[in-house]
């Protein structure tokens, strides 16, 4: 089964993925193809394509989806496991990013929330949903906060509103609400770079 998104979480898997020929192969493998077909499409030798496809198969980036016999030779069909491949932000943080912001707790927390949200979205894309619909919502707005006082007032109101909603809908010590499905609500505020 082809997923909408596959989250690449290991450095080894990312190193296998991030090669120009392999990315070109993945673009051609939205539907099952054999190595000779891929070689023809990309102007490469079947042996070279076979090497790269098998490397990606071992890394679980592609999968074998069938086979056929041509002139007594078995040719495998391979396809990409996903329509999109996302690199986990943890790959970058594990390479030293956390040290760069160790004294900026607020920025690190913001990065952590963004990282968790990206990974959640990627996993939702990997999950098979019966009707293909994942209930979700995103909002973004730029707010002018030219002074420290105005910024403090805005953030105070925003925090109070957020806490009120969280209490009413079962978080922050409010009445627990029985539900088959819970939703994560992430609120972030940071200066724009425009």
N, C-alpha and C positions, 0 to 999 in steps of 0.2 A: 504494500500500500504506500502511495506517495503522500507524504505529509505536506502541509503548507509551509512549515518552518522546521528546520532541524537546528538545535542549539549546539554549537561546537564549544565544548567546555574544557578540553584538554589541550595543552600546548602541542603534544604529539599529533593529535588529530588536526589542529590548525596548521601545523607545518606541512602536513600531507595535502591539505586543501589548498593552501596559498601558493600555488604554482600556476603560471599562465596557461599551460596546456591542460592541466586538470580542470581549471575553471571553464575553459573552452569545451572540454568533454562534458562537464555537467550541463552546460547550456544545450548540448545536443542530445542529452539523455533524459529529456522530459518524457519521452516515450521509449519503450525498450528498443535497443539497437545492439547489433553485434559489433565486435571489434573491427572486422573488415569494413562494415558500413561506416563506422566512426572514422577509420583510417581514410576512406575515400572522401568523406565530408571535410576532413581537416588536412588532407594532403600529407599524411604521415604513413609510416609503415605499420602494418597490422601488429607486428611484434612490439613495437614501441607503445602502441595504444594498449595492447594486452597488458604490458607491464604496469602502465599507469592505472588502468581500470582495476586490475587485481590489487594494487596497492590501496586504491580507494575502497575496494570491497572489504579488505581486511580492516580498514579504519571505520567501517560501517557508514561510509558516505554514499555508496551505491550498493545496489543489491542485484543478484542474479534473478531474472524473472522468467526464464525458460531456456529452451535450446532447440536446435534443429540440426539435422545431418545434411551436409553438403559434400558430395563426392566422397562419402565415407568418413568425413571429418565432422566432429561435433562442434558446433558453434554456439556459444552461450549468448543469450540476450541479457543485457544489463540496463538498468535504469537508475536515475538519481533517486535517492530516498526522500528528497524534499524539493519543493519549488524554490525555496530560499534557504540559505545557510547563514545563520547569525553567529558571530563570535561573541562569546560571553565576555562582558566587561571584566570579569574576574581574571581573565587571561592577562589583561594589561595591568591591573592592580597587583597581580602576583609578580610582575616583573619590576616592581619598584614604585608604582604610583602611590601606594599607601604612605611610603616615607615622605613623598613630596608634599603631602598635605597633613602630616601627623600633628602639626600645631594648629590646624584649622579644623577643629572638630565639627563645626557646622557644615563646612564644605564636604567633609568626609561623610557625614550623615546623609547629606543630599545625594552624593555619589552612590552611597549604599542603597538608598531608596530607588534611585534610577536603575541601578544594577538589578535589584530584586524585581522591579517592574518589567524590565526587558526580558529577564529570564522567565517570569510568569507568562508574559505574552507569547514568548517562543514556545513554552510548554503547552499553552492553550492551542497553538497552531499545530503542535504534534499530536494532540489528543483527537481521537475520532469522536465527533459529535454527531448524533443521529441525524439531525436535520441540517447540519452544516452551519448552524447559527450559534454564535457565542455572544450572550448578552453582555454588552460593555458600553462604556461611555467615556469620552475624554473631553476635557474643557481646557482652554488656554486663553488667558487675557493678559494684556500688558496694562499696568496701572501706574499712573504718574504719582510718585511719592517724593517730591522735591526737598522736603525738610525732615529732620530727625523726628520732630513732633508728629508730623502727618504720617510718617512711616510707623511710628509707635502706635498711633491711634488705629490705623488700618490693621496692623498685625494683631492688636488687642481684640478688635471686633471679629476678625477672621478666626482667631483662636476660640473665642467665645461661641461663635456660630458652629464651628467644627465640633467643639465639645458637646454642645447642645444636641446636634444631630447624632453624634456617637452615643450619647446617653439614651436618647429616644429610640434608637434602633438597636439596642442591645449591647453596646460596648460601654466601657468606662463605668462599670458598676450599675448600669441601668437594668431594667427587667430583661432577662435573657429571652430572646425570641427563637422559638423552634423553627428551624428552616432546613430544607433539604440541601440548600446551596448557600454558601456565604460569599460575600464580595469584599474585596480589599479596596479601600479608598485611600489614596495617597495624595497628600496636599504638599506642595512645594512652593517656595517663594524665593527668588533670587534676582539679582540685577541683570538686565539684558545687556548685551555687548554691542548694541547698535550705536 
